[in-house]
């Protein structure tokens, strides 16, 4: 796979990799890997909220008038 960056982004990437004593390719692979892992967790996080809503809950009026 080949990815193209704007000259500005490529310069920032090279600078960041140099500061970390890393190869720019490795830095991009790590960043993309973390991004994909994060995206994979998003649906799981959303499920928790949906499950919480399936239980019983009080409306604002019910909380105000015990």
PDB file of N, CA, C and O in Angstrom:
ATOM      1  N   UNK A   1       0.856  -1.172   0.000  1.00  0.00           N
ATOM      2  CA  UNK A   1       0.000   0.000   0.000  1.00  0.00           C
ATOM      3  C   UNK A   1       0.900   1.233   0.000  1.00  0.00           C
ATOM      4  O   UNK A   1       1.955   1.259   0.635  1.00  0.00           O
ATOM      5  N   UNK A   2       0.465   2.218  -0.708  1.00  0.00           N
ATOM      6  CA  UNK A   2       1.214   3.459  -0.783  1.00  0.00           C
ATOM      7  C   UNK A   2       0.305   4.603  -0.345  1.00  0.00           C
ATOM      8  O   UNK A   2      -0.836   4.705  -0.796  1.00  0.00           O
ATOM      9  N   UNK A   3       0.811   5.457   0.528  1.00  0.00           N
ATOM     10  CA  UNK A   3       0.035   6.579   1.036  1.00  0.00           C
ATOM     11  C   UNK A   3       0.794   7.866   0.712  1.00  0.00           C
ATOM     12  O   UNK A   3       2.015   7.931   0.848  1.00  0.00           O
ATOM     13  N   UNK A   4       0.055   8.878   0.285  1.00  0.00           N
ATOM     14  CA  UNK A   4       0.672  10.155  -0.063  1.00  0.00           C
ATOM     15  C   UNK A   4       0.242  11.224   0.933  1.00  0.00           C
ATOM     16  O   UNK A   4      -0.931  11.320   1.292  1.00  0.00           O
ATOM     17  N   UNK A   5       1.199  12.018   1.371  1.00  0.00           N
ATOM     18  CA  UNK A   5       0.943  13.094   2.307  1.00  0.00           C
ATOM     19  C   UNK A   5       1.275  14.430   1.653  1.00  0.00           C
ATOM     20  O   UNK A   5       2.084  14.501   0.728  1.00  0.00           O
ATOM     21  N   UNK A   6       0.646  15.474   2.143  1.00  0.00           N
ATOM     22  CA  UNK A   6       1.004  16.808   1.675  1.00  0.00           C
ATOM     23  C   UNK A   6       2.434  17.089   2.133  1.00  0.00           C
ATOM     24  O   UNK A   6       2.891  16.501   3.114  1.00  0.00           O
ATOM     25  N   UNK A   7       3.143  17.972   1.444  1.00  0.00           N
ATOM     26  CA  UNK A   7       4.517  18.294   1.865  1.00  0.00           C
ATOM     27  C   UNK A   7       4.575  18.775   3.320  1.00  0.00           C
ATOM     28  O   UNK A   7       5.515  18.451   4.047  1.00  0.00           O
ATOM     29  N   UNK A   8       3.575  19.541   3.736  1.00  0.00           N
ATOM     30  CA  UNK A   8       3.557  20.041   5.120  1.00  0.00           C
ATOM     31  C   UNK A   8       3.423  18.897   6.121  1.00  0.00           C
ATOM     32  O   UNK A   8       4.149  18.852   7.114  1.00  0.00           O
ATOM     33  N   UNK A   9       2.501  17.976   5.865  1.00  0.00           N
ATOM     34  CA  UNK A   9       2.307  16.849   6.778  1.00  0.00           C
ATOM     35  C   UNK A   9       3.518  15.919   6.764  1.00  0.00           C
ATOM     36  O   UNK A   9       3.920  15.402   7.806  1.00  0.00           O
ATOM     37  N   UNK A  10       4.088  15.711   5.603  1.00  0.00           N
ATOM     38  CA  UNK A  10       5.281  14.869   5.508  1.00  0.00           C
ATOM     39  C   UNK A  10       6.436  15.477   6.297  1.00  0.00           C
ATOM     40  O   UNK A  10       7.194  14.754   6.943  1.00  0.00           O
ATOM     41  N   UNK A  11       6.571  16.783   6.248  1.00  0.00           N
ATOM     42  CA  UNK A  11       7.612  17.467   7.005  1.00  0.00           C
ATOM     43  C   UNK A  11       7.394  17.292   8.507  1.00  0.00           C
ATOM     44  O   UNK A  11       8.340  17.030   9.250  1.00  0.00           O
ATOM     45  N   UNK A  12       6.151  17.438   8.949  1.00  0.00           N
ATOM     46  CA  UNK A  12       5.834  17.253  10.373  1.00  0.00           C
ATOM     47  C   UNK A  12       6.102  15.818  10.805  1.00  0.00           C
ATOM     48  O   UNK A  12       6.626  15.581  11.893  1.00  0.00           O
ATOM     49  N   UNK A  13       5.748  14.872   9.963  1.00  0.00           N
ATOM     50  CA  UNK A  13       5.970  13.460  10.257  1.00  0.00           C
ATOM     51  C   UNK A  13       7.468  13.168  10.383  1.00  0.00           C
ATOM     52  O   UNK A  13       7.900  12.500  11.323  1.00  0.00           O
ATOM     53  N   UNK A  14       8.250  13.672   9.436  1.00  0.00           N
ATOM     54  CA  UNK A  14       9.694  13.463   9.474  1.00  0.00           C
ATOM     55  C   UNK A  14      10.299  14.088  10.718  1.00  0.00           C
ATOM     56  O   UNK A  14      11.158  13.485  11.361  1.00  0.00           O
ATOM     57  N   UNK A  15       9.861  15.289  11.061  1.00  0.00           N
ATOM     58  CA  UNK A  15      10.348  15.970  12.256  1.00  0.00           C
ATOM     59  C   UNK A  15      10.027  15.156  13.510  1.00  0.00           C
ATOM     60  O   UNK A  15      10.889  14.942  14.363  1.00  0.00           O
ATOM     61  N   UNK A  16       8.772  14.706  13.610  1.00  0.00           N
ATOM     62  CA  UNK A  16       8.356  13.930  14.781  1.00  0.00           C
ATOM     63  C   UNK A  16       9.134  12.624  14.878  1.00  0.00           C
ATOM     64  O   UNK A  16       9.574  12.245  15.963  1.00  0.00           O
ATOM     65  N   UNK A  17       9.305  11.941  13.767  1.00  0.00           N
ATOM     66  CA  UNK A  17      10.050  10.680  13.769  1.00  0.00           C
ATOM     67  C   UNK A  17      11.501  10.909  14.176  1.00  0.00           C
ATOM     68  O   UNK A  17      12.068  10.126  14.939  1.00  0.00           O
ATOM     69  N   UNK A  18      12.100  11.981  13.668  1.00  0.00           N
ATOM     70  CA  UNK A  18      13.486  12.293  14.004  1.00  0.00           C
ATOM     71  C   UNK A  18      13.631  12.585  15.495  1.00  0.00           C
ATOM     72  O   UNK A  18      14.586  12.129  16.126  1.00  0.00           O
ATOM     73  N   UNK A  19      12.697  13.336  16.060  1.00  0.00           N
ATOM     74  CA  UNK A  19      12.741  13.640  17.498  1.00  0.00           C
ATOM     75  C   UNK A  19      12.654  12.380  18.342  1.00  0.00           C
ATOM     76  O   UNK A  19      13.205  12.318  19.441  1.00  0.00           O
ATOM     77  N   UNK A  20      11.947  11.359  17.813  1.00  0.00           N
ATOM     78  CA  UNK A  20      11.775  10.110  18.552  1.00  0.00           C
ATOM     79  C   UNK A  20      12.806   9.051  18.161  1.00  0.00           C
ATOM     80  O   UNK A  20      12.746   7.909  18.618  1.00  0.00           O
ATOM     81  N   UNK A  21      13.743   9.444  17.317  1.00  0.00           N
ATOM     82  CA  UNK A  21      14.767   8.508  16.801  1.00  0.00           C
ATOM     83  C   UNK A  21      14.110   7.280  16.171  1.00  0.00           C
ATOM     84  O   UNK A  21      14.502   6.139  16.418  1.00  0.00           O
ATOM     85  N   UNK A  22      13.102   7.554  15.355  1.00  0.00           N
ATOM     86  CA  UNK A  22      12.365   6.469  14.710  1.00  0.00           C
ATOM     87  C   UNK A  22      12.342   6.690  13.207  1.00  0.00           C
ATOM     88  O   UNK A  22      12.614   7.784  12.714  1.00  0.00           O
ATOM     89  N   UNK A  23      12.018   5.645  12.509  1.00  0.00           N
ATOM     90  CA  UNK A  23      11.816   5.705  11.075  1.00  0.00           C
ATOM     91  C   UNK A  23      10.405   6.236  10.830  1.00  0.00           C
ATOM     92  O   UNK A  23       9.469   5.774  11.483  1.00  0.00           O
ATOM     93  N   UNK A  24      10.217   7.188   9.916  1.00  0.00           N
ATOM     94  CA  UNK A  24       8.871   7.710   9.655  1.00  0.00           C
ATOM     95  C   UNK A  24       7.856   6.624   9.289  1.00  0.00           C
ATOM     96  O   UNK A  24       6.689   6.720   9.668  1.00  0.00           O
ATOM     97  N   UNK A  25       8.286   5.599   8.561  1.00  0.00           N
ATOM     98  CA  UNK A  25       7.369   4.505   8.200  1.00  0.00           C
ATOM     99  C   UNK A  25       6.840   3.796   9.444  1.00  0.00           C
ATOM    100  O   UNK A  25       5.650   3.493   9.536  1.00  0.00           O
ATOM    101  N   UNK A  26       7.734   3.533  10.400  1.00  0.00           N
ATOM    102  CA  UNK A  26       7.318   2.870  11.643  1.00  0.00           C
ATOM    103  C   UNK A  26       6.338   3.737  12.422  1.00  0.00           C
ATOM    104  O   UNK A  26       5.359   3.243  12.982  1.00  0.00           O
ATOM    105  N   UNK A  27       6.616   5.039  12.450  1.00  0.00           N
ATOM    106  CA  UNK A  27       5.754   5.965  13.169  1.00  0.00           C
ATOM    107  C   UNK A  27       4.346   5.958  12.570  1.00  0.00           C
ATOM    108  O   UNK A  27       3.358   5.932  13.304  1.00  0.00           O
ATOM    109  N   UNK A  28       4.255   5.981  11.252  1.00  0.00           N
ATOM    110  CA  UNK A  28       2.949   5.958  10.577  1.00  0.00           C
ATOM    111  C   UNK A  28       2.242   4.633  10.839  1.00  0.00           C
ATOM    112  O   UNK A  28       1.043   4.614  11.119  1.00  0.00           O
ATOM    113  N   UNK A  29       2.976   3.524  10.749  1.00  0.00           N
ATOM    114  CA  UNK A  29       2.351   2.223  10.999  1.00  0.00           C
ATOM    115  C   UNK A  29       1.806   2.133  12.419  1.00  0.00           C
ATOM    116  O   UNK A  29       0.706   1.620  12.624  1.00  0.00           O
ATOM    117  N   UNK A  30       2.554   2.619  13.396  1.00  0.00           N
ATOM    118  CA  UNK A  30       2.083   2.610  14.785  1.00  0.00           C
ATOM    119  C   UNK A  30       0.843   3.490  14.946  1.00  0.00           C
ATOM    120  O   UNK A  30      -0.117   3.104  15.612  1.00  0.00           O
ATOM    121  N   UNK A  31       0.872   4.671  14.334  1.00  0.00           N
ATOM    122  CA  UNK A  31      -0.263   5.592  14.461  1.00  0.00           C
ATOM    123  C   UNK A  31      -1.513   5.006  13.820  1.00  0.00           C
ATOM    124  O   UNK A  31      -2.598   5.102  14.394  1.00  0.00           O
ATOM    125  N   UNK A  32      -1.385   4.409  12.659  1.00  0.00           N
ATOM    126  CA  UNK A  32      -2.540   3.817  11.979  1.00  0.00           C
ATOM    127  C   UNK A  32      -3.048   2.613  12.763  1.00  0.00           C
ATOM    128  O   UNK A  32      -4.257   2.411  12.877  1.00  0.00           O
ATOM    129  N   UNK A  33      -2.146   1.828  13.292  1.00  0.00           N
ATOM    130  CA  UNK A  33      -2.537   0.664  14.091  1.00  0.00           C
ATOM    131  C   UNK A  33      -3.342   1.089  15.319  1.00  0.00           C
ATOM    132  O   UNK A  33      -4.373   0.492  15.627  1.00  0.00           O
ATOM    133  N   UNK A  34      -2.864   2.134  16.027  1.00  0.00           N
ATOM    134  CA  UNK A  34      -3.599   2.631  17.198  1.00  0.00           C
ATOM    135  C   UNK A  34      -4.962   3.185  16.808  1.00  0.00           C
ATOM    136  O   UNK A  34      -5.944   2.993  17.525  1.00  0.00           O
ATOM    137  N   UNK A  35      -5.023   3.871  15.674  1.00  0.00           N
ATOM    138  CA  UNK A  35      -6.287   4.422  15.200  1.00  0.00           C
ATOM    139  C   UNK A  35      -7.294   3.308  14.905  1.00  0.00           C
ATOM    140  O   UNK A  35      -8.461   3.409  15.282  1.00  0.00           O
ATOM    141  N   UNK A  36      -6.846   2.258  14.239  1.00  0.00           N
ATOM    142  CA  UNK A  36      -7.739   1.146  13.896  1.00  0.00           C
ATOM    143  C   UNK A  36      -8.214   0.436  15.159  1.00  0.00           C
ATOM    144  O   UNK A  36      -9.384   0.067  15.257  1.00  0.00           O
ATOM    145  N   UNK A  37      -7.322   0.243  16.121  1.00  0.00           N
ATOM    146  CA  UNK A  37      -7.713  -0.384  17.384  1.00  0.00           C
ATOM    147  C   UNK A  37      -8.755   0.468  18.110  1.00  0.00           C
ATOM    148  O   UNK A  37      -9.721  -0.061  18.660  1.00  0.00           O
ATOM    149  N   UNK A  38      -8.555   1.780  18.110  1.00  0.00           N
ATOM    150  CA  UNK A  38      -9.502   2.699  18.757  1.00  0.00           C
ATOM    151  C   UNK A  38     -10.870   2.645  18.073  1.00  0.00           C
ATOM    152  O   UNK A  38     -11.903   2.616  18.742  1.00  0.00           O
ATOM    153  N   UNK A  39     -10.872   2.632  16.756  1.00  0.00           N
ATOM    154  CA  UNK A  39     -12.123   2.562  16.002  1.00  0.00           C
ATOM    155  C   UNK A  39     -12.848   1.243  16.264  1.00  0.00           C
ATOM    156  O   UNK A  39     -14.078   1.209  16.306  1.00  0.00           O
ATOM    157  N   UNK A  40     -12.105   0.177  16.438  1.00  0.00           N
ATOM    158  CA  UNK A  40     -12.712  -1.126  16.704  1.00  0.00           C
ATOM    159  C   UNK A  40     -13.393  -1.148  18.065  1.00  0.00           C
ATOM    160  O   UNK A  40     -14.356  -1.891  18.259  1.00  0.00           O
ATOM    161  N   UNK A  41     -12.913  -0.347  19.010  1.00  0.00           N
ATOM    162  CA  UNK A  41     -13.505  -0.317  20.354  1.00  0.00           C
ATOM    163  C   UNK A  41     -14.747   0.563  20.421  1.00  0.00           C
ATOM    164  O   UNK A  41     -15.554   0.402  21.337  1.00  0.00           O
ATOM    165  N   UNK A  42     -14.922   1.468  19.500  1.00  0.00           N
ATOM    166  CA  UNK A  42     -16.050   2.398  19.562  1.00  0.00           C
ATOM    167  C   UNK A  42     -17.411   1.710  19.585  1.00  0.00           C
ATOM    168  O   UNK A  42     -18.239   2.080  20.416  1.00  0.00           O
ATOM    169  N   UNK A  43     -17.691   0.742  18.733  1.00  0.00           N
ATOM    170  CA  UNK A  43     -19.007   0.085  18.815  1.00  0.00           C
ATOM    171  C   UNK A  43     -19.223  -0.598  20.161  1.00  0.00           C
ATOM    172  O   UNK A  43     -20.345  -0.616  20.667  1.00  0.00           O
ATOM    173  N   UNK A  44     -18.171  -1.160  20.748  1.00  0.00           N
ATOM    174  CA  UNK A  44     -18.298  -1.810  22.048  1.00  0.00           C
ATOM    175  C   UNK A  44     -18.659  -0.794  23.126  1.00  0.00           C
ATOM    176  O   UNK A  44     -19.471  -1.082  24.005  1.00  0.00           O
ATOM    177  N   UNK A  45     -18.068   0.374  23.063  1.00  0.00           N
ATOM    178  CA  UNK A  45     -18.363   1.406  24.049  1.00  0.00           C
ATOM    179  C   UNK A  45     -19.812   1.864  23.919  1.00  0.00           C
ATOM    180  O   UNK A  45     -20.471   2.137  24.922  1.00  0.00           O
ATOM    181  N   UNK A  46     -20.302   1.946  22.703  1.00  0.00           N
ATOM    182  CA  UNK A  46     -21.682   2.362  22.474  1.00  0.00           C
ATOM    183  C   UNK A  46     -22.681   1.346  22.993  1.00  0.00           C
ATOM    184  O   UNK A  46     -23.775   1.715  23.419  1.00  0.00           O
ATOM    185  N   UNK A  47     -22.321   0.079  22.964  1.00  0.00           N
ATOM    186  CA  UNK A  47     -23.234  -0.966  23.445  1.00  0.00           C
ATOM    187  C   UNK A  47     -23.542  -0.787  24.923  1.00  0.00           C
ATOM    188  O   UNK A  47     -24.669  -1.027  25.355  1.00  0.00           O
ATOM    189  N   UNK A  48     -22.556  -0.371  25.696  1.00  0.00           N
ATOM    190  CA  UNK A  48     -22.768  -0.176  27.127  1.00  0.00           C
ATOM    191  C   UNK A  48     -23.841   0.853  27.389  1.00  0.00           C
ATOM    192  O   UNK A  48     -24.665   0.679  28.287  1.00  0.00           O
ATOM    193  N   UNK A  49     -23.842   1.917  26.620  1.00  0.00           N
ATOM    194  CA  UNK A  49     -24.851   2.951  26.778  1.00  0.00           C
ATOM    195  C   UNK A  49     -26.227   2.464  26.402  1.00  0.00           C
ATOM    196  O   UNK A  49     -27.202   2.785  27.081  1.00  0.00           O
ATOM    197  N   UNK A  50     -26.329   1.694  25.334  1.00  0.00           N
ATOM    198  CA  UNK A  50     -27.617   1.150  24.904  1.00  0.00           C
ATOM    199  C   UNK A  50     -28.167   0.180  25.939  1.00  0.00           C
ATOM    200  O   UNK A  50     -29.363   0.188  26.230  1.00  0.00           O
ATOM    201  N   UNK A  51     -27.295  -0.655  26.493  1.00  0.00           N
ATOM    202  CA  UNK A  51     -27.738  -1.616  27.503  1.00  0.00           C
ATOM    203  C   UNK A  51     -28.238  -0.898  28.749  1.00  0.00           C
ATOM    204  O   UNK A  51     -29.204  -1.330  29.379  1.00  0.00           O
ATOM    205  N   UNK A  52     -27.584   0.186  29.095  1.00  0.00           N
ATOM    206  CA  UNK A  52     -28.005   0.942  30.272  1.00  0.00           C
ATOM    207  C   UNK A  52     -29.395   1.521  30.065  1.00  0.00           C
ATOM    208  O   UNK A  52     -30.178   1.606  31.011  1.00  0.00           O
ATOM    209  N   UNK A  53     -29.706   1.915  28.851  1.00  0.00           N
ATOM    210  CA  UNK A  53     -31.020   2.499  28.569  1.00  0.00           C
ATOM    211  C   UNK A  53     -32.132   1.461  28.549  1.00  0.00           C
ATOM    212  O   UNK A  53     -33.305   1.819  28.655  1.00  0.00           O
ATOM    213  N   UNK A  54     -31.794   0.193  28.416  1.00  0.00           N
ATOM    214  CA  UNK A  54     -32.811  -0.851  28.374  1.00  0.00           C
ATOM    215  C   UNK A  54     -33.380  -1.142  29.764  1.00  0.00           C
ATOM    216  O   UNK A  54     -34.465  -1.709  29.887  1.00  0.00           O
ATOM    217  N   UNK A  55     -32.655  -0.759  30.794  1.00  0.00           N
ATOM    218  CA  UNK A  55     -33.144  -0.977  32.147  1.00  0.00           C
ATOM    219  C   UNK A  55     -34.183   0.060  32.525  1.00  0.00           C
ATOM    220  O   UNK A  55     -34.511   0.938  31.726  1.00  0.00           O
ATOM    221  N   UNK A  56     -34.703  -0.037  33.740  1.00  0.00           N
ATOM    222  CA  UNK A  56     -35.698   0.937  34.188  1.00  0.00           C
ATOM    223  C   UNK A  56     -35.013   2.241  34.560  1.00  0.00           C
ATOM    224  O   UNK A  56     -33.896   2.241  35.078  1.00  0.00           O
ATOM    225  N   UNK A  57     -35.670   3.323  34.300  1.00  0.00           N
ATOM    226  CA  UNK A  57     -35.149   4.628  34.652  1.00  0.00           C
ATOM    227  C   UNK A  57     -36.308   5.548  34.976  1.00  0.00           C
ATOM    228  O   UNK A  57     -37.451   5.287  34.600  1.00  0.00           O
ATOM    229  N   UNK A  58     -36.000   6.625  35.676  1.00  0.00           N
ATOM    230  CA  UNK A  58     -37.025   7.586  36.058  1.00  0.00           C
ATOM    231  C   UNK A  58     -36.979   8.788  35.124  1.00  0.00           C
ATOM    232  O   UNK A  58     -35.904   9.234  34.721  1.00  0.00           O
ATOM    233  N   UNK A  59     -38.142   9.299  34.788  1.00  0.00           N
ATOM    234  CA  UNK A  59     -38.192  10.532  34.016  1.00  0.00           C
ATOM    235  C   UNK A  59     -37.895  11.691  34.950  1.00  0.00           C
ATOM    236  O   UNK A  59     -37.847  11.506  36.166  1.00  0.00           O
ATOM    237  N   UNK A  60     -37.698  12.865  34.409  1.00  0.00           N
ATOM    238  CA  UNK A  60     -37.429  14.053  35.219  1.00  0.00           C
ATOM    239  C   UNK A  60     -38.600  14.323  36.163  1.00  0.00           C
ATOM    240  O   UNK A  60     -38.400  14.689  37.321  1.00  0.00           O
ATOM    241  N   UNK A  61     -39.816  14.141  35.664  1.00  0.00           N
ATOM    242  CA  UNK A  61     -40.995  14.377  36.502  1.00  0.00           C
ATOM    243  C   UNK A  61     -41.072  13.376  37.657  1.00  0.00           C
ATOM    244  O   UNK A  61     -41.431  13.742  38.776  1.00  0.00           O
ATOM    245  N   UNK A  62     -40.738  12.127  37.385  1.00  0.00           N
ATOM    246  CA  UNK A  62     -40.767  11.110  38.424  1.00  0.00           C
ATOM    247  C   UNK A  62     -39.728  11.387  39.505  1.00  0.00           C
ATOM    248  O   UNK A  62     -39.963  11.120  40.683  1.00  0.00           O
ATOM    249  N   UNK A  63     -38.583  11.922  39.104  1.00  0.00           N
ATOM    250  CA  UNK A  63     -37.533  12.245  40.090  1.00  0.00           C
ATOM    251  C   UNK A  63     -37.950  13.427  40.931  1.00  0.00           C
ATOM    252  O   UNK A  63     -37.599  13.503  42.109  1.00  0.00           O
ATOM    253  N   UNK A  64     -38.696  14.355  40.347  1.00  0.00           N
ATOM    254  CA  UNK A  64     -39.104  15.569  41.058  1.00  0.00           C
ATOM    255  C   UNK A  64     -40.259  15.305  42.025  1.00  0.00           C
ATOM    256  O   UNK A  64     -40.372  15.978  43.049  1.00  0.00           O
ATOM    257  N   UNK A  65     -41.114  14.333  41.708  1.00  0.00           N
ATOM    258  CA  UNK A  65     -42.306  14.033  42.516  1.00  0.00           C
ATOM    259  C   UNK A  65     -42.229  12.624  43.051  1.00  0.00           C
ATOM    260  O   UNK A  65     -42.737  11.693  42.426  1.00  0.00           O
ATOM    261  N   UNK A  66     -41.599  12.452  44.204  1.00  0.00           N
ATOM    262  CA  UNK A  66     -41.471  11.094  44.761  1.00  0.00           C
ATOM    263  C   UNK A  66     -42.779  10.474  45.174  1.00  0.00           C
ATOM    264  O   UNK A  66     -42.800   9.340  45.654  1.00  0.00           O
TER     265      UNK A  66
END
